[in-house]
Amino acid sequence: METMDNSAAEQLRSIIERIERLEEEKANIASDIKDVYSEAKSMGYDTKIIRKVISLRKKQPHELEEEEQLLTLYRMAIGI
């Protein structure tokens, strides 16, 4: 089995610790987002629709237009 020199071991330890900190921050942010969705729901908003709006806002206008056209086409094809 090979061993790492001290410099490489310290570098690896640093990387792992950074990832662990970021994972913790990510978990905290996910919890905060969940809290905001709960707040929105308690105010009477539909969280499923809020998630859809957020998803739509991330897309470029041409992507939205293409998606809408395909959705219309598929709806017409199945009669809804």
C-alpha positions in Angstrom: 0.0 0.0 0.0 1.3 3.4 -0.9 1.4 6.3 1.5 1.0 10.0 0.9 3.6 12.6 1.9 2.5 15.1 4.5 1.8 17.8 2.0 -0.6 15.7 -0.1 -2.3 14.4 3.1 -2.8 17.9 4.4 -4.1 19.0 1.0 -6.6 16.1 0.9 -7.7 16.8 4.5 -8.3 20.4 3.6 -10.4 19.4 0.6 -12.5 17.0 2.6 -13.1 19.5 5.4 -14.2 22.2 2.8 -16.6 19.7 1.3 -18.0 18.8 4.7 -18.5 22.5 5.5 -20.2 23.1 2.2 -22.5 20.1 2.7 -23.5 21.4 6.1 -24.2 24.8 4.6 -26.2 23.1 1.8 -28.3 21.3 4.4 -29.0 24.5 6.3 -30.0 26.3 3.1 -32.3 23.4 2.1 -33.9 23.7 5.6 -34.4 27.4 5.1 -36.0 26.9 1.7 -38.3 24.3 3.2 -39.3 26.8 5.9 -40.1 29.5 3.2 -42.3 27.0 1.3 -44.1 26.2 4.6 -44.6 29.8 5.2 -46.0 30.3 1.7 -48.3 27.3 2.2 -49.6 28.7 5.5 -50.4 32.0 3.7 -52.6 30.0 1.3 -50.2 29.8 -1.7 -49.9 26.6 -3.7 -46.3 25.5 -3.3 -46.4 23.2 -6.3 -47.2 26.2 -8.5 -44.5 28.3 -6.7 -41.9 25.6 -7.6 -43.1 25.7 -11.2 -42.8 29.5 -11.4 -39.3 29.2 -10.0 -38.4 26.6 -12.6 -39.9 28.8 -15.4 -37.9 31.8 -14.2 -34.6 29.9 -14.6 -35.3 29.3 -18.3 -34.5 31.5 -21.3 -37.4 33.0 -23.2 -36.8 30.8 -26.3 -36.8 27.7 -24.0 -40.1 28.8 -22.5 -41.6 29.4 -25.9 -40.5 26.0 -27.2 -41.8 24.2 -24.1 -45.2 26.0 -24.4 -45.5 25.1 -28.1 -44.7 21.4 -27.4 -47.1 21.4 -24.5 -49.9 22.8 -26.7 -49.1 20.3 -29.5 -49.1 17.3 -27.0 -52.4 18.5 -25.5 -54.0 18.8 -28.8 -52.8 15.4 -29.8 -54.5 13.8 -26.8 -57.5 16.0 -26.8 -57.1 18.1 -23.7 
